[in-house]
Structure formats: structure tokens, C-alpha cells
Amino acid sequence: MKYLNAAEVLPKHLLTEIQKHISGKTLYIPSVDEHLRWGEKNGTKRYFENRNIQIKQKYQKGYSLEQISHEYGLAYDTVRKILYRK
């Protein structure tokens, strides 16, 4: 991330107002672009959604919680939470 000198890019009146609140500190100003939720940018969210769908399908086919937890390397309670989550 490239840092910019606020005095070079902000109007004087705005710079003065910001200095009243945080003088001499680093300030992050988020982009106005739409904020992505966790895992949406790199596909992690989709991966876990698909995995959870597969787990639910296996359970409906008759797999036991123990079999599913072993196959996916998850704790028994984690599989239960996935299955019973609305």
C-alpha cells in the first residue's frame, strides 16, 4: 500500500478538520468500492459452502456423523453444527 501525504492531496479546510481528530498519525481511508465479505474474493467462502452441501448430501444418503467427520477431517461436533445449521 502506498502512503500519500495528506497535505498534497486534500484541500486545506479538510486537512485542518482531520488534524483536529488525529494529528500526526496514520489514517486508513477505505475504498468506496463495494466491500466484499469474508472469503468472497479468494473463493474460500464458496469452498466451504460446497463442502457443507456435500456433507449434508452424504448424511442424507446414510453416512454416519463419524464417517463424515473422519472423511473431512472435522470434529464430530463441527459436522453436527453443519448438519443442523439452518
Buried (B, 14 or more C-beta within 10 A) or exposed (E): EEEEEEEEEBEEEEEEEBEEEEEEEEEEEEEEEEEEEEEEEEEEBEEEEEEBEEBBEBBEEEBEBEEBBEEBEBEEEBBBEBBEEE
